[in-house]
Amino acid sequence: MSYPSFFDKVESIKLVDPLSDILGAFDMGEYEISFLEVVKSAGHSCPTVAGAYLITSEALKALYPNELPVRGEIKVEFSDPIEEGVAGVIGNVVTQITGATDKSGFKGLAGKFARHSLMHFRADVNSSARFTRIDNGKKVDVYYNPSSIAPNPDMGMLMQKMMSGIADDSEIKRFGELWQDRVKRIFENIPTVIEVVEV
């Protein structure tokens, strides 16, 4: 399997999931999720998928500064409706990492470990997303803005040629390389593209 080498350099997200421990999936319920795994699930790597990964990673660092984040015990809120823009794409990535879902998730065991109704769209928040610890109510707003990480100027022309069906193989390959270069630069400039504010 071939993929951009920077995928392996992105910091993975370490978690503890009590349900996975009880059901024997991971010893002590501890495991980690990598950007590569998220890309496989999404089917592609782009600034949106990278942003969803980053807002979750940075939010969890702020919510759990001295301990592993607890998967399944984090509420996530978005201002956009799920069907608008890329809200659903972002929500899917956040779900993969935190376990939070709107209505489709796990209903729990004997009243514990439920993951449904932990993700809300059309919420009264002004940030890219709000993350809340269920156990103590600590909240953070996360803002993601990759606009300062500009795409290569050649991408527009290459995109037009591809959409018109006239791009050759080398141009298609070049477009993909430039696309992933921007994603790489987003990860290299986390303090520029991400802001976390405790609510």
Secondary structure by P-SEA (a helix, b strand, c coil): ccccccccccbbbbbbbaaaaaacccccccccccaaaaaaaaccccaaaaaaaaaaaaaaaaaccccccccccbbbbbcccccccaaaaaaaaaaaacccccccccccccccccccccccccccccccbbbbccccbbbbbbbbbccccccccaaaaaaaaaaaccccaaaaaaaaaaaaaaaaaaaacccccbbbbcc
